[in-house]
Amino acid sequence: GVLDRQGTLCLSATSSRKNPQGKIIRSTFVSTDFLGAVMRDSPSRQQVVILDIGLSEDDPLHSVARKKHLEAVRDQLSSAEHTILVSSTAIHHTNVQKGNFQSLYTFYLVEGLETGIADARGNGIITLGEWHNYAKYKAQLISPALRPALYGELDQVQLPIAQAPLNDPKLQYRREVEYFSRNGQ
């Protein structure tokens, strides 16, 4: 994410560009104003948005920009119907990633769903809270400076996201390993 000249948070994509003077070319970015308008216009009653954003420590305004980034995400996008997952709320190196283009947090979100391991209660349902907590825990094991966040209403945490297999021996074994690992055994 970057701030444009008006201080609006703009989300970058692979096609995002800056001009030779280092100013963003706004038409190549997605502003949170635009994203918020699209979300409000959607007929969906519940929405989850994942922002895999980072801000480099090399940015001379990183502390001011980070605060504005988070305020924009929280104030413009989260609501009773919209839950926002953010890969990190702390300043960190943008190259802290796993896989091709994913942050550690996003990598573990995907892993949590693909394997079903994010189902902390083992009841066959992965809730939004379980999903976020799994990815946050795993990402912070590798990079403690990361601070993934979930913005939204408390009741959204119980929102079912996916089903997890109940009687898969590999998943049961992995859950046991995770349990003992978290308890230092």
C-alpha positions as CSV (number, residue, x, y, z in Angstrom):
1,G,0.0,0.0,0.0
2,V,1.1,3.6,-0.7
3,L,-0.4,7.0,0.1
4,D,-1.3,9.2,-2.8
5,R,-0.8,13.0,-2.8
6,Q,-4.2,13.5,-1.0
7,G,-3.2,10.9,1.7
8,T,-5.6,8.2,0.4
9,L,-4.4,4.7,0.8
10,C,-3.9,3.1,-2.6
11,L,-3.3,-0.7,-3.0
12,S,-0.8,-1.8,-5.5
13,A,-1.0,-4.6,-8.0
14,T,1.4,-6.1,-10.4
15,S,0.4,-3.4,-12.9
16,S,0.9,-0.5,-10.5
17,R,3.5,2.1,-11.5
18,K,5.2,5.3,-10.4
19,N,6.3,8.2,-12.7
20,P,10.0,9.1,-13.1
21,Q,9.7,11.5,-10.2
22,G,8.6,8.7,-7.9
23,K,4.9,9.8,-7.7
24,I,2.3,7.1,-8.0
25,I,0.3,6.9,-11.2
26,R,-3.1,6.7,-9.5
27,S,-4.9,5.0,-12.3
28,T,-2.6,2.0,-11.8
29,F,-3.6,1.6,-8.1
30,V,-6.8,0.8,-6.3
31,S,-7.8,3.3,-3.7
32,T,-9.4,2.3,-0.5
33,D,-12.1,4.9,-1.3
34,F,-12.9,2.9,-4.5
35,L,-12.7,-0.5,-2.8
36,G,-15.0,0.7,0.0
37,A,-17.6,2.0,-2.5
38,V,-17.5,-1.4,-4.3
39,M,-18.0,-3.2,-1.0
40,R,-20.9,-1.0,0.0
41,D,-22.6,-1.4,-3.3
42,S,-22.3,-5.2,-3.2
43,P,-25.5,-7.1,-2.3
44,S,-23.4,-9.5,-0.2
45,R,-24.3,-9.4,3.4
46,Q,-20.9,-10.5,4.7
47,Q,-17.6,-9.9,3.1
48,V,-14.1,-10.8,4.0
49,V,-11.2,-8.9,2.4
50,I,-7.6,-10.0,2.7
51,L,-5.0,-7.2,2.3
52,D,-1.5,-8.6,1.8
53,I,0.1,-5.2,2.2
54,G,3.5,-4.2,3.4
55,L,5.4,-1.0,3.9
56,S,9.1,-0.9,3.5
57,E,11.3,0.4,6.2
58,D,13.1,2.3,3.4
59,D,10.1,4.6,3.1
60,P,11.1,7.9,4.8
61,L,7.6,8.4,6.0
62,H,6.9,4.9,7.1
63,S,5.7,5.5,10.6
64,V,3.3,8.3,9.5
65,A,2.3,6.3,6.4
66,R,1.7,3.1,8.4
67,K,-0.6,4.9,10.9
68,K,-2.6,6.4,8.0
69,H,-2.7,3.0,6.2
70,L,-4.2,1.3,9.2
71,E,-6.6,4.1,9.9
72,A,-7.8,4.0,6.3
73,V,-8.3,0.2,6.4
74,R,-10.1,0.3,9.8
75,D,-12.2,3.4,9.2
76,Q,-13.0,3.1,5.5
77,L,-13.4,-0.6,5.0
78,S,-14.4,-2.5,8.2
79,S,-18.0,-2.6,9.4
80,A,-20.6,-5.0,10.7
81,E,-20.7,-6.6,7.3
82,H,-17.1,-6.2,6.2
83,T,-14.2,-8.0,7.9
84,I,-10.7,-7.1,6.9
85,L,-7.6,-9.3,7.3
86,V,-4.3,-7.5,7.1
87,S,-1.0,-9.3,6.7
88,S,0.8,-7.0,9.1
89,T,0.2,-3.8,11.0
90,A,3.9,-3.3,11.9
91,I,6.7,-1.9,9.8
92,H,8.5,-4.8,8.2
93,H,10.6,-5.7,5.2
94,T,8.3,-6.2,2.3
95,N,10.4,-9.2,1.2
96,V,9.3,-11.3,4.2
97,Q,7.4,-13.8,2.2
98,K,6.9,-17.4,1.5
99,G,6.1,-18.7,-1.9
100,N,6.1,-16.5,-5.0
101,F,4.2,-13.4,-4.1
102,Q,2.5,-14.1,-0.8
103,S,3.4,-12.8,2.6
104,L,3.9,-15.4,5.3
105,Y,0.5,-14.5,6.7
106,T,-1.2,-15.1,3.3
107,F,0.8,-18.3,2.8
108,Y,-0.5,-19.7,6.1
109,L,-4.1,-18.6,5.4
110,V,-4.0,-20.7,2.2
111,E,-2.3,-23.6,4.1
112,G,-4.9,-23.4,6.9
113,L,-7.7,-23.9,4.4
114,E,-6.0,-26.4,2.1
115,T,-5.0,-28.7,4.9
116,G,-7.9,-28.0,7.3
117,I,-5.4,-27.4,10.1
118,A,-6.9,-24.0,10.9
119,D,-9.8,-25.9,12.4
120,A,-8.6,-25.4,16.0
121,R,-11.6,-27.0,17.6
122,G,-11.5,-30.0,15.4
123,N,-15.3,-29.7,14.7
124,G,-15.0,-29.7,10.9
125,I,-15.7,-26.0,10.6
126,I,-13.0,-23.4,10.1
127,T,-14.2,-20.0,11.4
128,L,-12.8,-16.7,10.4
129,G,-11.2,-16.3,13.8
130,E,-9.6,-19.7,13.7
131,W,-8.4,-19.1,10.2
132,H,-6.8,-15.7,11.1
133,N,-5.3,-17.0,14.4
134,Y,-3.7,-20.0,12.7
135,A,-2.0,-17.8,10.0
136,K,-1.0,-15.1,12.5
137,Y,0.6,-17.7,14.9
138,K,2.5,-19.5,12.1
139,A,3.7,-16.2,10.5
140,Q,4.9,-14.8,13.8
141,L,6.9,-18.0,14.5
142,I,9.0,-17.2,11.5
143,S,8.9,-13.4,11.7
144,P,7.9,-12.1,15.1
145,A,7.9,-8.5,13.9
146,L,4.8,-9.2,11.7
147,R,1.6,-8.1,13.3
148,P,-1.4,-9.6,11.3
149,A,-4.7,-8.0,12.2
150,L,-8.4,-8.6,11.9
151,Y,-10.7,-5.6,11.7
152,G,-14.4,-6.0,12.0
153,E,-17.2,-6.8,14.4
154,L,-16.7,-9.5,17.1
155,D,-19.6,-11.6,15.7
156,Q,-17.7,-11.9,12.4
157,V,-15.0,-13.9,14.1
158,Q,-17.4,-16.9,14.3
159,L,-18.3,-16.7,10.6
160,P,-17.8,-20.1,9.0
161,I,-15.2,-19.9,6.2
162,A,-14.7,-23.6,5.2
163,Q,-15.2,-27.2,6.1
164,A,-12.3,-29.3,7.3
165,P,-12.1,-33.1,7.1
166,L,-13.0,-34.7,10.4
167,N,-11.5,-38.2,10.1
168,D,-8.4,-37.6,8.1
169,P,-5.4,-39.3,9.9
170,K,-2.9,-36.9,8.4
171,L,-4.8,-33.9,9.7
172,Q,-5.3,-35.5,13.1
173,Y,-1.5,-36.2,13.3
174,R,-0.7,-32.6,12.2
175,R,-3.1,-31.2,14.8
176,E,-1.3,-33.2,17.5
177,V,2.1,-32.0,16.3
178,E,0.8,-28.4,16.3
179,Y,-0.7,-28.8,19.8
180,F,2.6,-30.1,21.2
181,S,4.6,-27.6,19.3
182,R,2.6,-24.7,20.7
183,N,3.1,-26.0,24.2
184,G,6.9,-26.3,23.7
185,Q,7.0,-30.1,23.6
